[in-house]
C-alpha cells in the first residue's frame, strides 16, 4: 500500500513521475524545451549584456530649485550662485568615464503630478475618480507651453528638443496620432487624446483608451508609459476598476531640452509651485540628484567575460566530477546538459520577470546570475548522485524512479523553505530586497522545472545508453568465449538432455512492469542478489572527487547557507527598522499608564494644581488636568494627506534605462555612443473638488454592472 505519511506520498509522486520520464523521454524533453523557449521569448527585446546602458546617479548638496532666497524672486539666482547645470558639468568631469566628458545628447525633466478627488462623497461615481484628475493635465500642459521667462523673454520653443517626423516604416497609426511631430518633444497623458481637451471630454471610456496603447508584454516601453512618464502600475489607473472609491492618480509631463537655460527652468518651476502650492513645504518634494544614462555604441565583450568563465568552469567541474562515475555513458554530454540546464533556468527566470515588467537594480544584476548558477549546480549534483547511487542491476526505469523518490521529499522541502523565506523577506518593503526576492523565487521555480523535466530525463537516457552498452559488451564477450572453447557442443549432448528433462517448467525472462514500485506493493523492487564478498575481493575505493560531490549533494551547503544568510539579513532589517523599540516603548508606556491610574485611584482629586516659584514664592495656578482619550479628540481634518509624495516612492527611478532610447527610436534617431542627462523632477500635488469632478462627467459613461457573487 502507498505510504500514509507526507514524505511517503511525495516519494510516491516522484516515483510515478520518474517512471513517466524514463518511459517517454522524448515527450518530457520536448515539453521542457518548448516551455523554455516560450519563456525566453521576451529576451529578444533586450540587448545583450555588452549593450546594456550604464546608469550613473549623482547626488548634489542643496536644493537646485530653492526659491526661498529673496534674490530668486527677482530671477537673480543664476547671477549670485553657480548654476546647477554648471554643477552637473563639474560633477561629470570627475567621473571615471570617458563618455561623461562629452555634452549630453539631450536633457530630460519630469514634472510629476499626484492628484485625486478629495473629499470623496457618496454622490460621486466610479469614473469621477479618473476623469477630473486626468483633465488637469491639459491645464498643466498649457501653462508649460505658454510660459515666458520675465527676464530673458524666452519660451519653451527656444530651449526644447526639436524632433522631425515619426518613422513610417514600421509605425502604427496609433503611434502617429499620439507622438508629436515637427515640434518640441513634450510628452504627457494629453497626447493620448492628441492634446485636445474636446476629444478627451467626448471620450466615454478613458480607461479603455489608455490601455489601448499599453503592451501586453511589460518588457517593452509602451506608448501609454511614454505618455504617462512612468510605469502604468505606478499611475493608479486600473484596467478593470470594480467600485466607486477615492483614488490617487499620478502622471508626469516630460520635457526634453536641447539647450536648457537655468533662469527659464527656475522661473517655470516657481510658477508651477505657485499654481500648485499643496505640500510644497515638505522637504522630500525637492529631489537633488541627476541621472546620466549612457547607451554604448559598440558591443562590449568584456562584460561577458566573467559570465563566460563561470560557465566554462561549471562545464569543466561537472565533467571532471562525473568522469569517475562508471554508470554514466557520456561524460561530456552530461556536462553540456548541466550547463544547458543552468543557463536555461537563468534565461527562463529573466524572461518571465521581464515579461511582467520587473527589472533588477545595478547591484542585483551583478549578484543574481551567480546565485542562480550555484543553486542550479547543487541541484544537478543532487539529481546525479540520487540516480547513480541506485543499484546498477535494477531496470533503468526503476533506477530513475527510485533516485527521484529517494531525494524527492528533500528537494521539495528545501524548495518550499527557500520560497517561504524569500516571501517573508518580500514583506520587509525594502525595494532592493523585494526585487531580489521576486527574482530568486522565479529562478528557483524555473530551475526546479528544468531540473525535473529536462535534466532528470537526460540522466535517465544516459543511464539507459550505458546499460545497453554493457549488454552489448557482455554478448560480445560470451560469443568470443563460446567460439574459443567450443562450448556450444552441450546442445548435442544426450546426457545434458536427460539430466534436465525432469524440469517441470522453463525459466522465462520477465519484463519490467511500468507500475512496478516498492511503495505500491508489499514486496520491495530493489531485492537483488548479494555481491560476491570473497576474502580475496578488494573493495574499490571511492575517488575523492566523487566523495566531494556526494558530500556537497548530501549537505546542500550553499542553499542552507543562503537560507541562514537571508534569515540574518531579515532579522537585521527588522531590528534596525525600529519595530522592536516600538513594541518595547509600548509596553513601557502601558506599564506607566497602569501605575498612573492606580495612583490616581488612591489620591484625592483637586480642582487646581498649585506650584510655587522658587524666587518669590508666588503661586502659579494651572487649570485642572482632564483625562481625555487622545484618539477620540484628534480629528483628521486634512483630507489631502494621501496626495503627499512619499520619500520612498520614486516612480522616475523605476523607469527602464531603455525608456528614453525607445522614445527617440520612433523618430529614427540613434543614441548610440551618447548619453542622456535626467534633471531632478519637480513634484506637485493637487486636490480636485468633488463638485468639479461631478461637473466634468461624461453623460455617456456607464458604470459596470454590480458584481453578483452569488452567481459565481
C-alpha positions as a printed Julia matrix, in Angstrom:
712×3 Matrix{Float64}:
   0.0     0.0     0.0
   1.06    3.56   -0.54
   2.59    5.4     2.37
   0.34    7.3     4.72
   2.82    9.98    5.77
   3.5    13.11    3.75
   7.13   12.21    2.84
   5.99    8.8     1.59
   3.25   10.33   -0.53
   5.69   12.83   -2.01
   8.12    9.98   -2.72
   5.3     8.06   -4.44
   4.58   11.07   -6.68
   8.24   11.37   -7.63
   8.42    7.62   -8.27
   5.48    7.78  -10.66
   6.95   10.82  -12.37
  10.31    9.05  -12.73
   8.6     6.13  -14.46
   6.9     8.56  -16.84
  10.17   10.33  -17.73
  12.01    7.06  -18.31
   9.15    5.61  -20.36
   8.5     8.72  -22.51
  11.78   10.67  -22.61
  11.09   12.41  -25.94
   7.78   13.8   -24.68
   9.33   15.14  -21.47
  12.32   16.73  -23.23
  10.12   18.31  -25.93
   7.78   19.76  -23.32
  10.68   21.18  -21.3
  12.36   22.8   -24.31
   9.07   24.24  -25.57
   8.32   25.91  -22.23
  11.91   27.15  -22.03
  11.8    28.77  -25.47
   8.39   30.3   -24.77
   9.59   31.87  -21.51
  12.78   33.15  -23.15
  10.87   34.96  -25.9
  10.8    38.34  -24.04
  14.61   38.33  -24.03
  14.57   39.06  -27.77
  13.67   42.68  -26.95
  16.55   43.08  -24.5
  20.09   43.8   -25.73
  22.97   41.54  -24.85
  24.93   42.3   -21.66
  27.55   44.12  -23.69
  24.93   46.65  -24.88
  23.2    47.35  -21.55
  23.09   51.1   -20.82
  25.16   52.48  -17.97
  23.17   54.43  -15.35
  25.02   56.84  -13.04
  23.27   58.8   -10.27
  24.9    61.99   -8.98
  23.59   63.28   -5.63
  24.01   67.02   -5.12
  24.17   69.14   -1.99
  21.48   71.76   -1.5
  18.25   72.36   -3.34
  18.56   73.08   -7.04
  15.03   74.5    -7.04
  15.4    76.64   -3.93
  13.23   79.72   -4.3
  13.28   80.83   -0.68
  16.16   83.17   -1.41
  14.79   86.72   -1.97
  17.03   87.11   -4.99
  15.32   84.14   -6.61
  12.07   86.03   -6.72
  13.76   88.54   -8.98
  15.41   85.92  -11.19
  18.89   86.66   -9.91
  19.78   83.23   -8.6
  21.88   82.46  -11.63
  23.98   85.57  -11.01
  24.63   85.04   -7.3
  25.42   81.35   -7.23
  26.68   78.65   -9.51
  24.15   77.27  -11.96
  23.1    73.69  -11.27
  23.89   72.92  -14.9
  27.42   74.07  -14.18
  27.39   71.87  -11.08
  26.3    68.96  -13.25
  29.15   69.66  -15.66
  31.7    69.83  -12.82
  30.46   66.59  -11.3
  30.53   64.71  -14.6
  34.14   65.72  -15.18
  35.07   63.84  -12.0
  33.53   60.58  -13.19
  35.9    57.82  -14.39
  34.04   57.53  -17.71
  35.27   58.92  -21.0
  31.74   59.42  -22.31
  30.88   61.64  -19.32
  33.3    64.32  -20.58
  31.11   64.97  -23.63
  27.97   67.05  -23.73
  24.7    65.1   -23.28
  22.59   64.45  -26.33
  19.59   65.96  -24.55
  18.28   66.84  -21.1
  15.09   65.34  -19.67
  12.97   66.82  -16.9
   9.76   65.4   -15.47
   7.01   67.31  -13.68
   5.21   64.67  -11.63
   1.66   65.38  -10.53
  -0.08   63.48   -7.73
  -3.77   64.26   -7.82
  -7.08   62.96   -6.55
 -10.66   63.89   -5.77
 -10.99   64.97   -2.14
 -13.1    64.82   -0.06
 -14.94   61.86   -1.52
 -18.69   61.6    -1.09
 -21.37   59.09   -1.97
 -22.74   61.19   -4.84
 -19.62   60.59   -6.95
 -19.42   57.78   -9.45
 -16.58   55.43  -10.19
 -15.33   57.25  -13.3
 -15.21   60.59  -11.46
 -12.05   59.42   -9.71
 -10.28   59.23  -13.1
 -11.71   61.88  -15.43
 -11.27   65.08  -13.44
  -7.69   64.28  -12.26
  -6.64   63.4   -15.8
  -8.24   66.54  -17.19
  -5.91   68.65  -15.03
  -3.0    67.67  -17.27
  -4.37   69.9   -20.05
  -4.15   72.98  -17.81
  -0.66   71.99  -16.68
   0.45   71.42  -20.26
  -0.96   74.76  -21.39
   0.93   76.55  -18.6
   4.22   74.95  -19.62
   3.75   75.75  -23.3
   2.82   79.39  -22.73
   5.38   80.16  -20.05
   7.73   83.04  -20.81
  10.71   83.94  -18.69
  10.12   87.51  -17.43
  13.79   88.45  -17.77
  15.0    86.8   -20.95
  11.56   86.67  -22.65
  12.39   83.14  -23.8
   9.82   80.38  -24.18
   9.95   76.61  -24.27
  10.2    76.65  -28.05
  13.69   78.18  -27.83
  15.09   75.56  -25.43
  13.25   72.32  -26.18
  14.5    69.36  -28.21
  13.1    69.63  -31.73
  12.07   66.43  -33.47
  11.04   65.58  -37.0
   8.56   63.08  -38.37
   7.78   59.67  -36.98
   9.4    56.69  -38.65
   6.79   55.38  -41.07
   8.44   52.12  -41.99
   7.04   50.05  -39.18
   4.96   52.54  -37.25
   1.32   52.07  -36.41
  -1.43   54.58  -36.95
  -1.91   54.84  -33.18
   1.72   55.88  -32.74
   1.37   58.59  -35.36
  -1.67   60.01  -33.59
  -0.06   60.09  -30.14
   3.57   61.15  -30.51
   4.28   64.75  -31.59
   5.88   65.6   -34.93
   7.91   68.56  -36.21
   7.74   70.37  -32.88
   9.04   70.23  -29.32
   9.35   66.77  -27.85
   6.9    67.12  -24.98
   5.05   64.07  -23.66
   2.08   63.89  -21.3
  -1.13   61.85  -20.9
  -2.83   64.51  -23.04
  -1.01   63.02  -26.05
  -3.36   60.03  -25.9
  -6.14   62.43  -26.96
  -3.97   64.45  -29.4
  -3.63   67.17  -26.73
  -7.23   68.13  -27.46
  -9.45   68.78  -24.45
 -12.6    68.34  -26.53
 -11.52   64.86  -27.64
 -10.88   63.97  -24.02
 -14.29   65.26  -22.92
 -16.1    63.31  -25.65
 -14.3    60.06  -24.82
 -16.82   57.89  -22.98
 -14.24   55.32  -21.81
 -10.91   56.95  -20.97
  -9.57   53.83  -19.22
 -10.06   51.78  -22.36
  -8.25   54.46  -24.37
  -5.26   54.35  -22.04
  -4.96   50.57  -22.2
  -5.29   50.54  -25.98
  -1.76   51.96  -26.02
  -0.4    49.53  -23.42
   1.58   46.45  -24.45
   0.77   43.04  -23.06
   4.49   42.42  -22.74
   5.82   44.6   -19.93
   9.47   44.48  -21.02
   8.9    46.89  -23.92
   8.19   50.57  -23.3
   4.6    51.11  -24.41
   3.09   54.29  -25.83
   0.98   54.67  -22.68
   4.06   54.54  -20.44
   5.83   57.05  -22.67
   2.86   59.42  -22.33
   2.48   59.0   -18.57
   6.24   59.16  -17.97
   6.24   56.16  -15.64
   5.22   52.54  -15.47
   1.48   52.21  -15.78
   1.14   50.36  -12.5
   2.57   53.47  -10.77
  -0.19   55.72  -12.13
  -3.04   54.31  -10.04
  -5.11   53.51  -13.14
  -6.59   50.02  -13.12
  -7.72   48.11  -16.17
 -10.96   46.96  -14.56
 -11.98   49.16  -11.62
 -14.65   47.47   -9.55
 -16.23   50.11   -7.33
 -16.51   53.81   -6.67
 -13.88   54.84   -4.15
 -11.29   57.61   -3.72
  -8.22   57.07   -5.86
  -4.87   58.8    -6.18
  -3.56   59.19   -9.73
  -0.03   60.0   -10.71
   1.41   61.09  -14.04
   4.26   63.16  -15.43
   4.78   65.8   -18.07
   8.15   65.0   -19.66
  10.1    67.9   -21.17
  13.08   67.26  -23.45
  15.61   70.12  -23.58
  18.23   70.7   -26.26
  19.72   73.88  -24.75
  18.43   74.16  -21.16
  18.56   77.57  -19.55
  18.88   77.91  -15.79
  16.72   81.02  -15.49
  13.96   79.69  -17.72
  13.73   76.4   -15.82
  13.72   78.12  -12.44
  11.05   80.61  -13.44
   8.92   77.77  -14.79
   9.35   75.75  -11.61
   8.48   78.77   -9.48
   5.33   79.42  -11.49
   4.18   75.82  -11.18
   4.77   75.82   -7.44
   2.64   78.92   -7.14
  -0.12   77.22   -9.13
   0.05   74.05   -7.03
   1.15   75.08   -3.53
  -0.11   71.93   -1.82
   2.68   70.28    0.27
   5.44   72.3    -1.36
   6.97   72.93    2.06
   7.69   69.23    2.55
  11.47   68.62    2.39
  11.22   65.38    0.42
   9.48   67.1    -2.5
  12.86   68.55   -3.5
  14.93   65.92   -5.29
  18.62   66.77   -5.52
  20.11   64.22   -7.86
  20.99   63.93  -11.51
  20.94   60.74  -13.53
  23.13   60.01  -16.53
  22.15   57.2   -18.9
  24.84   56.15  -21.38
  23.99   54.0   -24.39
  27.07   52.15  -25.71
  27.54   52.31  -29.43
  29.62   49.14  -29.74
  29.26   45.7   -28.25
  31.43   45.41  -25.16
  32.71   41.86  -24.97
  34.48   42.45  -21.67
  31.18   42.4   -19.79
  30.57   38.83  -20.95
  33.98   37.56  -19.83
  33.11   36.83  -16.14
  29.89   35.0   -17.04
  31.61   33.05  -19.82
  34.43   32.0   -17.49
  31.84   30.91  -14.93
  30.0    28.66  -17.39
  33.26   27.18  -18.72
  34.37   26.46  -15.16
  30.96   24.92  -14.48
  31.31   22.64  -17.51
  34.8    21.51  -16.5
  33.82   20.91  -12.89
  30.8    18.77  -13.79
  32.84   16.85  -16.37
  35.71   16.03  -14.03
  33.26   15.22  -11.23
  31.29   12.62  -13.22
  34.36   11.32  -15.05
  34.89    8.72  -12.34
  31.24    7.6   -12.27
  31.15    4.4   -14.3
  27.36    4.32  -14.68
  27.35    7.45  -16.89
  27.92    6.74  -20.57
  28.63   10.22  -22.0
  30.51   12.4   -19.55
  30.87   15.31  -21.97
  27.21   15.15  -22.94
  26.06   15.18  -19.32
  28.32   18.14  -18.52
  26.96   20.02  -21.54
  23.38   19.25  -20.49
  24.19   20.53  -16.99
  25.38   23.85  -18.41
  22.31   23.99  -20.66
  20.05   23.29  -17.69
  21.54   26.02  -15.5
  21.77   28.54  -18.34
  18.21   27.73  -19.37
  16.87   28.28  -15.86
  18.68   31.64  -15.71
  17.32   32.73  -19.1
  13.85   31.44  -18.26
  13.65   33.39  -14.99
  14.94   36.56  -16.65
  12.4    36.23  -19.45
   9.47   35.74  -17.06
  10.47   38.73  -14.94
  10.97   40.94  -17.99
   7.58   39.92  -19.35
   5.9    41.19  -16.18
   7.97   44.36  -16.08
  10.38   43.55  -13.24
  13.96   44.69  -13.55
  16.95   44.37  -11.26
  18.98   47.26   -9.94
  22.66   47.63  -10.72
  23.74   45.67   -7.63
  21.28   42.86   -8.3
  22.47   42.4   -11.88
  25.97   41.67  -10.61
  24.93   39.12   -7.96
  21.82   37.4    -9.28
  23.28   35.28  -12.17
  25.96   33.72   -9.98
  23.46   32.81   -7.25
  21.3    31.05   -9.82
  24.33   29.2   -11.2
  25.44   27.9    -7.79
  21.91   26.84   -6.81
  21.47   25.08  -10.15
  24.83   23.31   -9.78
  23.83   21.94   -6.4
  20.55   20.63   -7.77
  22.38   18.99  -10.69
  24.72   17.23   -8.29
  21.8    16.11   -6.11
  19.97   14.5    -9.04
  23.14   12.9   -10.4
  24.01   11.4    -7.03
  20.47   10.13   -6.38
  20.21    8.3    -9.72
  23.74    6.92   -9.98
  23.74    5.68   -6.37
  20.93    3.19   -7.05
  21.81   -0.43   -7.69
  23.05   -0.97  -11.23
  21.36   -4.39  -11.52
  17.9    -2.83  -11.42
  15.97   -1.88  -14.52
  16.72    1.61  -15.87
  13.15    2.81  -15.33
  13.2     1.69  -11.73
  16.63    3.24  -11.16
  15.46    6.7   -12.27
  12.18    6.37  -10.36
  13.92    5.24   -7.18
  16.51    8.0    -7.46
  13.83   10.69   -7.73
  11.7     9.19   -4.96
  14.68    8.97   -2.62
  15.51   12.69   -2.98
  12.0    13.94   -3.78
  10.99   14.88   -0.26
  14.31   16.59    0.42
  14.13   18.58   -2.85
  10.55   19.66   -2.19
  11.22   20.59    1.43
  14.25   22.74    0.55
  12.37   24.45   -2.3
   9.38   25.34   -0.14
  11.62   26.54    2.7
  13.57   28.85    0.4
  10.38   30.24   -1.16
   8.9    30.84    2.3
  11.97   32.75    3.49
  12.05   34.84    0.31
   8.32   35.56    0.64
   8.85   36.8     4.19
  11.74   38.97    3.01
   9.44   40.48    0.36
   7.29   41.99    3.12
  10.2    43.97    4.53
   9.17   46.59    1.91
  12.79   47.4     1.13
  12.87   47.93   -2.67
  16.16   46.14   -3.3
  15.17   43.13   -1.16
  11.73   42.99   -2.77
  13.07   42.83   -6.32
  15.77   40.37   -5.23
  13.15   38.13   -3.6
  10.93   38.17   -6.69
  13.81   37.24   -8.98
  15.03   34.47   -6.68
  11.55   32.95   -6.28
  11.05   32.9   -10.05
  14.55   31.48  -10.6
  14.04   28.71   -8.01
  10.77   27.62   -9.62
  12.3    27.8   -13.11
  15.33   25.79  -12.01
  13.09   23.18  -10.38
  11.06   22.8   -13.58
  14.11   22.48  -15.84
  15.83   20.05  -13.47
  12.81   17.77  -13.2
  11.59   17.92  -16.79
  14.86   18.13  -18.72
  17.92   17.12  -16.73
  16.32   14.15  -14.94
  15.12   12.79  -18.29
  18.55   13.28  -19.88
  20.11   11.47  -16.92
  17.75    8.52  -17.4
  18.53    8.38  -21.13
  22.26    8.38  -20.43
  21.95    5.56  -17.88
  19.87    3.58  -20.4
  22.62    4.02  -23.02
  25.18    2.79  -20.5
  23.14   -0.34  -19.77
  22.72   -1.03  -23.49
  26.46   -0.57  -23.96
  27.2    -3.07  -21.16
  24.75   -5.61  -22.61
  26.46   -5.38  -25.98
  29.86   -5.91  -24.37
  28.61   -8.92  -22.38
  27.14  -10.52  -25.52
  30.37   -9.94  -27.39
  32.46  -11.49  -24.61
  30.17  -14.53  -24.36
  30.34  -15.07  -28.1
  34.11  -14.93  -28.07
  34.23  -17.33  -25.13
  31.96  -19.92  -26.76
  33.77  -19.71  -30.09
  37.16  -20.09  -28.46
  36.26  -23.04  -26.2
  33.75  -24.82  -28.47
  31.32  -24.55  -25.59
  28.21  -24.7   -27.76
  28.51  -28.53  -28.18
  26.41  -29.01  -25.0
  23.21  -28.74  -27.0
  24.07  -32.02  -28.77
  24.93  -33.86  -25.56
  22.43  -36.57  -24.67
  23.41  -36.62  -21.02
  22.6   -32.92  -20.7
  19.12  -33.5   -22.09
  18.44  -36.4   -19.74
  19.63  -34.53  -16.69
  17.37  -31.58  -17.42
  14.34  -33.43  -18.77
  12.69  -33.57  -15.34
  12.39  -29.8   -15.1
   8.65  -29.07  -14.76
   8.8   -25.61  -16.37
  11.16  -23.4   -18.31
  12.65  -20.24  -16.86
  11.38  -17.22  -18.78
  12.68  -13.7   -18.75
  10.19  -11.26  -17.25
   9.74   -7.75  -18.47
   9.72   -4.76  -16.14
   6.19   -3.62  -15.49
   5.79    0.14  -15.71
   3.87    0.23  -12.41
   6.48   -1.83  -10.56
   7.39    0.12   -7.46
   8.13   -0.6    -3.88
   5.71    1.89   -2.45
   2.64    0.45   -4.16
   3.32   -3.21   -3.27
   4.2    -5.08   -0.16
   7.34   -6.52   -1.7
  10.25   -4.22   -2.5
  11.59   -3.92   -6.03
  15.21   -3.45   -5.1
  15.78   -7.03   -3.97
  18.87   -8.15   -5.87
  21.46  -10.83   -5.46
  24.16  -10.21   -2.94
  27.53   -9.32   -4.38
  30.43  -11.72   -4.02
  32.31  -10.98   -0.83
  35.21  -13.37   -1.07
  38.22  -12.77    1.18
  40.36  -12.05   -1.79
  37.96   -9.49   -3.2
  39.21   -5.9    -2.86
  36.69   -3.07   -2.45
  37.11   -0.24   -4.87
  37.94    2.97   -3.08
  35.67    5.93   -3.91
  37.65    8.73   -5.62
  38.0    11.98   -3.72
  36.12   13.98   -6.35
  33.15   11.6    -6.06
  33.23   11.88   -2.29
  33.25   15.68   -2.63
  30.26   15.56   -4.97
  28.38   13.23   -2.63
  29.13   15.41    0.39
  28.03   18.57   -1.44
  24.84   16.91   -2.68
  24.09   15.43    0.73
  24.6    18.62    2.76
  23.39   21.22    0.19
  25.84   23.55    1.84
  25.26   26.62   -0.29
  21.45   26.55   -0.23
  21.38   26.13    3.53
  23.96   28.88    3.98
  21.86   31.08    1.7
  18.75   30.47    3.83
  20.64   31.28    7.04
  22.05   34.44    5.46
  18.57   35.57    4.37
  17.2    34.99    7.88
  20.03   37.01    9.43
  19.52   39.75    6.84
  15.77   39.95    7.53
  16.38   39.98   11.29
  18.84   42.85   10.98
  16.4    44.84    8.84
  13.55   44.28   11.31
  15.78   45.24   14.23
  17.12   48.38   12.55
  13.66   49.45   11.41
  12.67   50.28   14.98
   9.88   47.7    15.27
  11.46   46.15   18.37
  11.9    49.55   20.0
   8.31   50.41   19.13
   6.91   47.37   20.94
   9.24   47.86   23.9
   8.21   51.5    24.23
   4.53   50.5    24.01
   5.0    48.0    26.84
   6.74   50.6    28.98
   4.04   53.16   28.17
   1.32   50.68   29.15
   3.02   49.94   32.46
   3.39   53.65   33.19
  -0.27   54.24   32.34
  -1.38   51.46   34.69
   0.75   52.85   37.52
  -0.63   56.35   36.96
  -4.22   55.16   37.06
  -3.58   53.14   40.22
  -2.05   56.21   41.82
  -4.99   58.41   40.85
  -7.44   55.97   42.41
  -5.87   56.37   45.85
  -5.27   60.13   45.67
  -7.95   62.79   46.22
  -8.91   64.82   43.19
  -8.18   68.55   43.21
  -9.7    71.23   41.05
  -6.41   73.07   40.61
  -2.7    72.35   40.97
  -0.64   74.91   42.84
   3.12   75.33   42.38
   5.46   77.9    43.87
   8.12   79.91   42.22
  11.46   79.43   43.98
  12.34   83.12   43.82
   9.39   84.88   45.46
   7.13   82.01   46.46
   4.32   83.29   44.26
   1.58   80.86   43.49
   1.26   79.63   39.9
  -2.23   78.28   39.32
  -2.9    75.91   36.39
  -6.25   74.56   35.2
  -7.19   71.03   36.2
  -5.89   68.13   34.1
  -8.6    66.47   32.11
  -8.14   62.8    31.23
  -9.3    62.64   27.64
  -8.51   59.89   25.21
  -6.31   61.4    22.54
  -7.62   59.13   19.82
 -11.15   60.43   20.34
 -10.22   64.1    20.31
  -7.92   64.1    17.33
  -9.9    64.74   14.19
  -8.08   64.35   10.91
  -9.32   67.42    9.09
  -6.7    67.14    6.36
  -8.36   65.08    3.64
  -5.43   65.54    1.28
  -2.87   63.56    3.26
  -2.97   60.83    0.6
  -1.75   63.32   -2.0
   1.63   63.72   -0.35
   4.64   62.43   -2.26
   6.23   59.67   -0.25
  10.03   59.84    0.05
  10.15   56.1    -0.7
   8.03   56.34   -3.85
  10.32   57.25   -6.73
   8.5    56.31   -9.95
  11.07   58.03  -12.16
  13.82   55.77  -10.85
  11.89   52.62  -11.81
  11.75   53.52  -15.47
  13.71   51.22  -17.72
  17.07   52.53  -18.89
  15.82   51.89  -22.45
  12.84   54.21  -21.94
  14.47   57.3   -23.45
  16.08   55.45  -26.35
  12.73   53.81  -27.16
  11.1    57.24  -27.47
  13.8    58.53  -29.82
  13.72   55.33  -31.87
  10.24   56.27  -33.13
  11.87   59.26  -34.82
  14.7    57.16  -36.27
  17.22   58.93  -34.03
  20.09   56.94  -32.58
  21.58   57.39  -29.12
  24.49   55.02  -29.71
  27.63   56.33  -28.08
  25.81   59.25  -26.42
  24.28   59.82  -23.01
  21.12   61.45  -21.71
  21.03   63.67  -18.61
  17.9    63.37  -16.47
  17.38   66.51  -14.37
  15.77   66.4   -10.9
  11.98   66.07  -11.18
   9.51   68.57   -9.78
   6.86   67.02   -7.5
   3.42   68.64   -7.45
   0.21   67.79   -5.6
  -3.32   68.91   -6.38
  -6.76   68.33   -4.9
  -9.8    68.17   -7.18
 -13.04   69.33   -5.6
 -15.91   66.83   -5.78
 -18.12   69.48   -7.4
 -15.64   69.83  -10.25
 -15.38   66.05  -10.63
 -19.14   65.8   -10.97
 -19.27   68.77  -13.36
 -16.89   67.3   -15.96
 -18.7    63.96  -16.03
 -19.45   62.48  -19.44
 -23.16   61.61  -19.78
 -22.35   58.58  -21.93
 -20.24   56.93  -19.25
 -21.73   53.76  -17.9
 -20.76   52.11  -14.65
 -20.04   48.38  -14.84
 -22.84   46.13  -13.61
 -22.64   45.25   -9.93
 -20.84   42.07   -9.09
 -23.14   39.22   -8.17
 -21.0    36.98   -6.02
 -23.87   34.54   -5.53
 -23.78   33.68   -9.24
 -20.14   32.67   -9.15
